[in-house]
Amino acid sequence: MGLLLKEYVKPQCLLGMWETDEDFITLYSGLNLDEEEISMLNSFGNYSRKLEWLTARSLLNEMVGNDVRIHYNGKRKPFLDDGRYNISISHSNRLTAILLSEVHRVGIDIENMSGEITILSEKFLSDEEKAAVKEEMGKYHIYLYWCAKEALYKICDKQDINFRKDILIEPFVPRNHGNITGRVLNRSVNEKFRLEYFRYGNYSIVWCCK
């Protein structure tokens, strides 16, 4: 299917989404990879990981052109070689999302709601957050909490952050799209954020631009 979405979700904050139904050869042939990128691609043993990697670069090309390269720092946080944009990337199943901004810090997470996340929620939800989960929207609600925390983890440069203790999400009623307020509070960060979310089929997407 390719490009699903490319739009400015707020001034100077560009969101792109791609749905992958292409095979390896189709994605590979559409890119102009350098030797370093080819070497990295060949290092992945998993076919799905190769597709994710190629899809992210295909989506980035659609958003800003094919002259930009994605690199990663020591904490696996992506950055662009020319430094024009801050970037955040997320993959889940067949969807890839990228959030870009020239001036804002960015964080995005996308999740296919196919797993039994309630079993894992003890690891990332505080007691107050668990009490705020709406039973009738339980699975979707919990996935939004996870996506919000993952997006904040990314926007804070993947510092030493405990999802359960250091990222606090204020109570909210889940809808098809809306806002979430969160705070990151630990020895390195004390900051409040406003996040946006929406639902696409069986996927939950949360992003933040600050």
Sequence and secondary structure as in RCSB ss.txt:
>XXXX:A:sequence
MGLLLKEYVKPQCLLGMWETDEDFITLYSGLNLDEEEISMLNSFGNYSRKLEWLTARSLLNEMVGNDVRIHYNGK
RKPFLDDGRYNISISHSNRLTAILLSEVHRVGIDIENMSGEITILSEKFLSDEEKAAVKEEMGKYHIYLYWCAKE
ALYKICDKQDINFRKDILIEPFVPRNHGNITGRVLNRSVNEKFRLEYFRYGNYSIVWCCK
>XXXX:A:secstr
 EEEEEEEEETTEEEEEEE    HHHHHHT    HHHHHHHHH   HHHHHHHHHHHHHHHHHH TT  EEE TT
  EEETT   EEEEEEETTEEEEEEESSS EEEEEEETTS GGGTGGGT  HHHHHH  GGGHHHHHHHHHHHHH
HHHHHTTT S  HHHHEEE      SEEEEEEEEESSS EEEEEEEEEEETTEEEEEEE 
